[in-house]
Amino acid sequence: MIDPASVTVLAVDDDAGMLALCAAIFRRAGYSIITALTAATALQALHDNPSISLLVTDIKMPEIDGFKLADMAKVRRPNLKIIYVTGFGDEVDTLPGIRHGPILNKPYPAERLREEARRALTSADRR
């Protein structure tokens, strides 16, 4: 079992409201949380914070989408766990790219996000 207090989560979403909700869910569960409104900020956070072990990223974002962000993050940190979130579930199924983790549709229940985090953090790396 993972102790949430030992885990740092990086949440990325270009919607400030959804980002705040995601952060609140993780904080209430005892996780440390870092937030980013852009993929570029997220990549800098990954560089600056070696303790990050889980990336929760929106898929549809300007400039760099969540799939590309996850790919770039996995190059830097192969053991990083990924959860994708989206408000466009039907559209993302047609997008190219490797899926490094599950995709949750927005709005997601808090317990579902926490359960996917527990599952990701305790699973063997997919690569």
Buried (B, 14 or more C-beta within 10 A) or exposed (E): EBEBEEBBBBBBBBBEEBBEBBBEBBEEBEBBBBBBBBBEBBBEBBEEEEEBBBBBBBBBBEEBBBBBBBBBBBEEBEEBBBBBBBBEEEEBEEBEBEBBBBBBBBEBEBEEBBEBBBEBBEEEEEE
